[in-house]
Amino acid sequence: MSSCCPPEEQKPEEQKPEETGGACCPTTKKSRPDYLLWGSLGGVSVLYLAQLVAPGLVGDVRWVNTMAATSFDLINTMWWSLALSIVFVGILDRIPREMVTSILGRGNNLAGILRATAAGVLLDLCSHGILMVGMKLYERGASLGQVMAFLIASPWNSISLTLILIALIGPGWTVLFIVMSMFIALTAGLMFIGFVNRGVLPENANETDLPADYHFFTEVKASLSGFRPNRAFWTETLKDGFTGSRMVMRWIMFGILLAGAVRAFISADDFANYFGASLGGLGLTLLAATVIEICSEGSTPLAADLVTRAHAPGNGFTFLMAGVATDYTEIMSIKDTTSSWRVALFLPLLTVPQVLIIGWLMNSVG
């Protein structure tokens, strides 16, 4: 039978869901606008500009002024980290998967989890920047356990925030916080590997095995041979970085709006005055860390207040770590990247109990 369309061999199960057919030829349905991204970005932009041009212009509408000030402060705090993460994402998109696998090692053993944890500790980005890089690592073939270890170990374990913590709470507590966060990252990463091996969680479909004759430095030398980064390279890198970061960026912008709304009704001093070194205070700290969306730079001073003013070091540790484990931006980004609610919800399931136990022990000895 004749057709107005050219013949195309395609199995029914391979038909793309966005393609719809008429009587003659299939047509491609346009993708819907990302209302969450553009709505949140628009809201944050308006609030930021309002605070920049005319702070306090709204007068007695305190909550609007608070949201504007929050958007202004958080964007000014994290812009460099978000910008760097966009560049990292764009560069990672150009690195072959085999090279990423070689750097991180095999994802189903302790050595691979150790490498991912070390990478998370050393990379100096805020929690939202780390999240974008972590999602790109998953797309480039890192195992689920490695990605989780990277995310758990990363957010406040940067060089800059470590120096800030040393100044605020002293080197002793700072070192203990870092060691315990790495311990949680390692144990959670290994547990994720175990659940993947038992079929409870899906494995990363992007994982790739290295050829037997693969040599990392040889491949790097070959890739860099004749490489000259020009304007076109950086333009394409930034373009790909923006595209790859959109999924996480929508939740970051929404999180800024939520943080502003919460700050309008919850005083930061309440954390230091009422969240003491008790089981009740530890539970309230967990609840606060879960509800309040805040970047790592913002959480560090609050956590330091819990250590020095509330005399609850375990609460400070819990506020830092539970903010990562229960962060809805992180959970939703993991869900979108892995296409699995189970994977996303296993993050708090495997980490929060460890955080609470360690936090309770710190309060007991502090």
Secondary structure, DSSP 8 states (H G I E B T S, - for coil): ---SS------GGGS-TTEEE-SSSEEE------HHHHHHHHHHHHHHHHHHHSTTTTTT-HHHHHHHHHHHHHHHHHHHHHHHHHHHHHHHTTS-HHHHHHHH--TTSHHHHHHHHHHHHH----HHHHHHHHHHHHHTT--HHHHHHHHHHSTT-SHHHHHHHHHHH-HHHHHHHHHHHHHHHHHHHHHHHHHHHTTSS---TT-----TT--HHHHHHHHHTT----HHHHHHHHHHHHHHHHHHHHHHHHHHHHHHHHHTTS-THHHHHH--SSHHHHHHHHHHHHH----HHHHHHHHHHHHHTS--HHHHHHHHHHHHHT-HHHHHHHHHHHT-HHHHHHHHHHHHHHHHHHHHHHHHH-
